[in-house]
């Protein structure tokens, strides 16, 4: 869903645009310093409110959660439930 991807990228790119050669599906926004630990708490709250979902502890700790594509997949599957 384009709306999900845009919401994720809007937050991730609030201070710095992703490098032109970065693949958003595999770009690790945590590892690359785009979202720090405090920002991650805020990011989770924004996404949960916007999409009316709740992440599980397992989802938050998964490697998939740290990439734009992986997070988009998690949210999409939650919305399909």
HELIX and SHEET records of a PDB file:
HELIX    1   1 UNK A    2  UNK A   12  1                                  11    
HELIX    2   2 UNK A   37  UNK A   51  1                                  15    
HELIX    3   3 UNK A   57  UNK A   61  1                                   5    
HELIX    4   4 UNK A   64  UNK A   66  5                                   3    
HELIX    5   5 UNK A   68  UNK A   80  1                                  13    
END                                                                             
